[in-house]
């Protein structure tokens, strides 16, 4: 069985866990989210997307 989870879901869950555990406050979390949106729509978006795809493929090939 293959499970596919979008990176945005994983990162969103990680942000919620960090905020709830009081390791990341609301202000820095908002800045991180805004920075992510800017990266997604900027000139670096294709390179970031390709890197994420390659990392996901690498993780998918691991047999644990």
Wavefront OBJ file of the C-alpha trace (Angstrom):
o trace
v 0.000 0.000 0.000
v 1.319 3.410 -0.936
v 0.478 6.507 1.088
v 0.913 9.928 -0.482
v 0.860 13.000 1.729
v 1.449 16.472 0.291
v 4.404 18.321 1.776
v 2.160 21.239 2.715
v 0.103 18.934 4.950
v 3.210 17.561 6.672
v 4.646 21.046 7.192
v 1.288 22.341 8.397
v 1.018 19.570 10.975
v 4.591 20.252 12.090
v 3.784 23.962 12.512
v 0.678 23.143 14.588
v 2.670 20.762 16.809
v 5.390 23.368 17.351
v 2.867 26.103 18.135
v 0.843 23.879 20.489
v 4.029 22.735 22.240
v 4.956 26.410 22.703
v 8.186 25.893 20.793
v 7.085 28.294 18.078
v 5.057 31.381 18.868
v 2.372 32.881 16.672
v 4.473 35.762 15.319
v 7.374 33.662 14.024
v 4.896 31.101 12.673
v 3.096 33.808 10.681
v 6.429 35.035 9.308
v 7.364 31.460 8.323
v 4.033 31.000 6.531
v 4.335 34.340 4.722
v 7.913 33.496 3.720
v 6.737 30.142 2.363
v 4.045 31.789 0.270
v 6.556 34.266 -1.118
v 8.956 31.450 -2.022
v 6.170 29.498 -3.695
v 5.336 32.396 -5.982
v 8.835 33.728 -6.596
v 11.601 32.963 -9.040
v 12.938 30.170 -6.834
v 9.657 28.210 -6.976
v 10.693 25.793 -9.768
v 13.987 24.951 -8.042
v 12.262 24.460 -4.687
v 9.573 22.273 -6.259
v 12.167 20.135 -8.021
v 14.223 19.750 -4.828
v 11.136 18.710 -2.863
v 10.224 16.216 -5.577
v 13.720 14.702 -5.539
v 13.749 14.448 -1.739
v 10.305 12.806 -1.790
v 11.543 10.275 -4.354
v 14.597 9.552 -2.227
v 12.455 9.000 0.869
v 10.067 6.841 -1.163
v 12.930 4.536 -2.126
v 13.917 3.891 1.493
v 12.838 0.518 2.817
v 12.324 0.652 6.563
l 1 2 3 4 5 6 7 8 9 10 11 12 13 14 15 16 17 18 19 20 21 22 23 24 25 26 27 28 29 30 31 32 33 34 35 36 37 38 39 40 41 42 43 44 45 46 47 48 49 50 51 52 53 54 55 56 57 58 59 60 61 62 63 64
